[in-house]
Amino acid sequence: MITGVSDKKAHALQQAVIDAGMDAGAVLIHVEPDDPVPPAALLATAVGLVALALAAVLAATRSQTRILRRYLARLIAVGIPPRWARQVLLCQHAALSP
């Protein structure tokens, strides 16, 4: 086994073995294997995961908005100013989003 030679030299060595009347299988030419996962598949997976994460955050935010609308109405009903109640909801959404 010989490593670190050019393709031209490797094929010349294989031809020399064949010319000498020996089995050509005695000389193996190492070929680097292809990547197991093509770059396009990695990109598609990354885009899919980002889309999934975004969908999960949007669904959670939408669900929280439905729940917190009733909560906001109760806060306003007990006398808390609407601006302060909205600020509380925005802080809760900011904590949920990251």
Backbone as JSON, one array per atom type, in Angstrom:
{
  "sequence": "MITGVSDKKAHALQQAVIDAGMDAGAVLIHVEPDDPVPPAALLATAVGLVALALAAVLAATRSQTRILRRYLARLIAVGIPPRWARQVLLCQHAALSP",
  "N": [[0.86, -1.17, 0.0], [0.64, 2.11, -0.91], [0.76, 5.48, -0.14], [-0.12, 8.95, -0.62], [0.55, 9.66, -3.24], [0.26, 11.0, -6.57], [-2.67, 10.91, -8.7], [-1.99, 10.16, -11.29], [0.45, 8.8, -10.94], [-0.43, 6.71, -9.33], [-2.15, 5.3, -11.03], [-0.26, 4.6, -12.95], [1.32, 2.89, -11.45], [-0.51, 0.84, -10.95], [-0.9, -0.03, -13.58], [1.67, -0.96, -14.12], [1.79, -3.17, -12.44], [-0.14, -4.77, -13.64], [1.08, -5.13, -16.14], [3.24, -6.66, -15.34], [2.09, -9.04, -15.01], [0.72, -9.67, -12.74], [-1.96, -9.77, -10.31], [-4.33, -7.26, -10.73], [-5.82, -6.36, -8.66], [-4.13, -6.24, -6.55], [-3.13, -3.75, -6.24], [-4.45, -1.09, -4.78], [-6.32, 1.81, -5.23], [-6.77, 4.57, -3.41], [-9.71, 6.37, -2.92], [-11.14, 9.34, -2.0], [-14.03, 9.38, 0.01], [-17.39, 10.52, -0.74], [-19.18, 13.24, 0.8], [-21.24, 12.23, 3.51], [-23.66, 13.5, 4.0], [-25.24, 15.64, 1.91], [-24.54, 19.14, 1.23], [-26.84, 20.61, 0.53], [-28.9, 19.23, 1.79], [-28.28, 19.71, 4.44], [-28.67, 22.48, 4.56], [-31.41, 22.62, 3.94], [-32.44, 21.28, 6.16], [-31.66, 23.02, 8.23], [-33.13, 25.33, 7.55], [-35.71, 24.3, 7.77], [-35.78, 23.7, 10.53], [-35.54, 26.26, 11.64], [-37.91, 27.41, 10.68], [-39.75, 25.75, 11.99], [-39.2, 26.38, 14.69], [-39.88, 29.11, 14.68], [-42.61, 28.92, 14.07], [-43.51, 27.59, 16.37], [-42.97, 29.52, 18.36], [-44.62, 31.61, 17.48], [-47.13, 30.36, 17.69], [-47.25, 29.91, 20.45], [-47.16, 32.54, 21.38], [-49.53, 33.55, 20.28], [-51.42, 31.97, 21.59], [-50.95, 32.75, 24.23], [-51.73, 35.41, 23.99], [-54.5, 35.21, 23.64], [-55.21, 34.13, 26.11], [-54.28, 36.12, 27.82], [-55.77, 38.36, 27.17], [-58.21, 38.22, 28.48], [-57.18, 38.38, 31.03], [-56.1, 40.94, 30.94], [-58.45, 42.43, 30.69], [-59.55, 41.94, 33.21], [-57.63, 43.15, 34.84], [-57.93, 45.83, 34.11], [-60.54, 46.15, 34.93], [-60.34, 46.07, 37.71], [-59.22, 48.45, 38.25], [-56.65, 49.12, 37.43], [-54.58, 51.15, 35.45], [-55.08, 51.19, 31.87], [-52.79, 51.53, 30.25], [-50.65, 50.71, 31.91], [-51.39, 48.05, 32.33], [-51.2, 47.06, 29.72], [-48.45, 47.34, 29.4], [-47.53, 45.43, 31.21], [-48.39, 43.1, 29.91], [-46.88, 43.3, 27.53], [-44.3, 42.99, 28.55], [-44.49, 40.36, 29.48], [-44.83, 39.03, 27.01], [-42.39, 39.68, 25.82], [-40.68, 38.24, 27.45], [-41.46, 35.69, 26.76], [-40.91, 35.42, 24.02], [-37.98, 35.19, 23.37]],
  "CA": [[0.0, 0.0, 0.0], [1.41, 3.34, -1.03], [-0.13, 6.63, -0.01], [0.47, 10.24, -0.88], [1.01, 9.81, -4.62], [-0.74, 11.6, -7.44], [-3.52, 9.96, -9.43], [-1.24, 9.68, -12.45], [1.42, 7.8, -10.46], [-1.17, 5.56, -8.82], [-2.6, 4.52, -12.19], [0.95, 4.03, -13.56], [1.7, 1.74, -10.62], [-1.47, -0.22, -11.22], [-0.6, -0.55, -14.92], [2.92, -1.72, -14.02], [1.45, -4.47, -11.83], [-0.84, -5.54, -14.68], [2.09, -5.48, -17.14], [4.1, -7.7, -14.77], [1.32, -10.28, -14.99], [0.14, -9.91, -11.41], [-3.36, -9.41, -10.14], [-4.51, -5.81, -10.63], [-6.43, -6.09, -7.35], [-3.08, -6.08, -5.55], [-2.91, -2.32, -6.09], [-5.71, -0.39, -4.51], [-6.22, 3.25, -5.31], [-7.69, 5.16, -2.43], [-10.53, 7.48, -3.4], [-11.84, 9.98, -0.88], [-15.49, 9.19, -0.1], [-18.22, 11.71, -0.79], [-19.79, 13.61, 2.08], [-22.43, 11.41, 3.74], [-24.85, 14.35, 3.94], [-24.95, 16.74, 0.98], [-24.77, 20.48, 1.81], [-28.22, 21.05, 0.3], [-29.73, 18.62, 2.83], [-28.0, 20.44, 5.68], [-29.33, 23.77, 4.45], [-32.85, 22.39, 4.04], [-32.72, 20.94, 7.55], [-31.54, 24.24, 9.03], [-34.28, 26.19, 7.24], [-36.88, 23.66, 8.37], [-35.76, 23.87, 11.99], [-35.84, 27.67, 11.94], [-39.35, 27.58, 10.45], [-40.46, 25.07, 13.07], [-39.05, 27.17, 15.91], [-40.68, 30.32, 14.52], [-44.03, 28.54, 14.19], [-43.78, 27.3, 17.78], [-43.01, 30.78, 19.1], [-45.84, 32.33, 17.09], [-48.29, 29.67, 18.27], [-47.26, 30.17, 21.89], [-47.52, 33.94, 21.58], [-50.96, 33.7, 19.97], [-52.15, 31.34, 22.68], [-50.82, 33.63, 25.39], [-52.53, 36.61, 23.75], [-55.9, 34.87, 23.93], [-55.38, 33.98, 27.56], [-53.99, 37.36, 28.53], [-56.8, 39.37, 26.9], [-59.14, 38.15, 29.62], [-56.43, 38.87, 32.17], [-56.03, 42.39, 30.76], [-59.78, 42.97, 31.02], [-59.71, 41.9, 34.67], [-56.76, 44.17, 35.43], [-58.57, 47.13, 33.88], [-61.78, 46.18, 35.72], [-60.05, 46.33, 39.12], [-58.75, 49.82, 38.39], [-55.28, 49.36, 36.95], [-54.64, 51.9, 34.19], [-54.87, 50.34, 30.69], [-51.41, 51.62, 29.77], [-49.82, 49.87, 32.77], [-51.76, 46.66, 32.06], [-50.58, 46.68, 28.44], [-47.0, 47.22, 29.64], [-47.33, 44.12, 31.84], [-48.54, 42.09, 28.85], [-45.72, 43.38, 26.63], [-43.16, 42.37, 29.26], [-44.69, 38.91, 29.44], [-44.55, 38.58, 25.64], [-40.94, 39.8, 25.6], [-40.04, 37.12, 28.14], [-41.83, 34.46, 26.08], [-40.37, 35.38, 22.66], [-36.62, 34.67, 23.14]],
  "C": [[0.9, 1.23, 0.0], [0.42, 4.49, -0.96], [0.62, 7.89, -0.38], [1.03, 10.4, -2.28], [-0.12, 10.41, -5.45], [-1.55, 10.51, -8.14], [-2.77, 9.35, -10.61], [-0.25, 8.59, -12.04], [0.71, 6.55, -9.96], [-1.64, 4.68, -9.98], [-1.4, 3.89, -12.91], [1.42, 2.81, -12.78], [0.77, 0.56, -10.86], [-1.21, -0.84, -12.59], [0.68, -1.37, -14.91], [2.68, -3.1, -13.41], [0.75, -5.35, -12.86], [0.15, -6.01, -15.74], [3.02, -6.59, -16.65], [3.36, -9.03, -14.66], [0.75, -10.62, -13.63], [-1.31, -9.43, -11.38], [-3.48, -7.9, -9.94], [-5.14, -5.42, -9.29], [-5.4, -5.94, -6.25], [-2.78, -4.61, -5.3], [-4.27, -1.66, -5.92], [-5.46, 1.1, -4.54], [-7.28, 3.83, -4.37], [-8.4, 6.36, -3.04], [-11.28, 8.03, -2.19], [-13.35, 9.8, -1.05], [-16.21, 10.53, -0.16], [-18.75, 12.01, 0.61], [-21.04, 12.77, 2.29], [-23.73, 12.22, 3.66], [-24.53, 15.52, 3.01], [-25.27, 18.1, 1.62], [-26.2, 20.98, 1.62], [-29.15, 20.47, 1.37], [-29.51, 19.33, 4.16], [-28.71, 21.8, 5.68], [-30.84, 23.62, 4.6], [-33.25, 22.05, 5.48], [-32.67, 22.18, 8.44], [-32.74, 25.16, 8.8], [-35.55, 25.61, 7.86], [-36.93, 23.82, 9.88], [-36.06, 25.31, 12.4], [-37.33, 27.93, 11.75], [-40.17, 26.93, 11.56], [-40.38, 25.86, 14.37], [-39.88, 28.44, 15.84], [-42.17, 30.02, 14.66], [-44.4, 28.25, 15.64], [-43.87, 28.57, 18.61], [-44.27, 31.57, 18.76], [-47.09, 31.69, 17.68], [-48.39, 29.94, 19.77], [-47.67, 31.61, 22.18], [-49.01, 34.17, 21.32], [-51.82, 33.11, 21.08], [-52.11, 32.22, 23.93], [-51.66, 34.89, 25.22], [-54.0, 36.35, 24.06], [-56.14, 34.78, 25.43], [-55.25, 35.32, 28.27], [-54.98, 38.48, 28.22], [-57.83, 39.4, 28.03], [-58.47, 38.7, 30.88], [-56.33, 40.39, 32.13], [-57.37, 43.04, 31.12], [-60.01, 42.98, 32.53], [-58.84, 42.96, 35.35], [-57.37, 45.55, 35.29], [-59.82, 47.26, 34.74], [-61.5, 46.48, 37.19], [-59.39, 47.69, 39.33], [-57.33, 50.1, 37.97], [-55.38, 50.11, 35.63], [-54.35, 51.0, 32.99], [-53.44, 50.37, 30.17], [-50.48, 50.71, 30.58], [-50.11, 48.39, 32.51], [-51.16, 46.19, 30.73], [-49.07, 46.51, 28.58], [-46.68, 45.87, 30.28], [-47.41, 43.03, 30.78], [-47.36, 42.11, 27.88], [-44.47, 42.76, 27.28], [-43.29, 40.86, 29.27], [-44.41, 38.35, 28.06], [-43.06, 38.65, 25.34], [-40.21, 38.65, 26.27], [-40.32, 35.8, 27.42], [-41.11, 34.32, 24.73], [-38.96, 34.83, 22.55], [-36.62, 33.22, 23.36]]
}
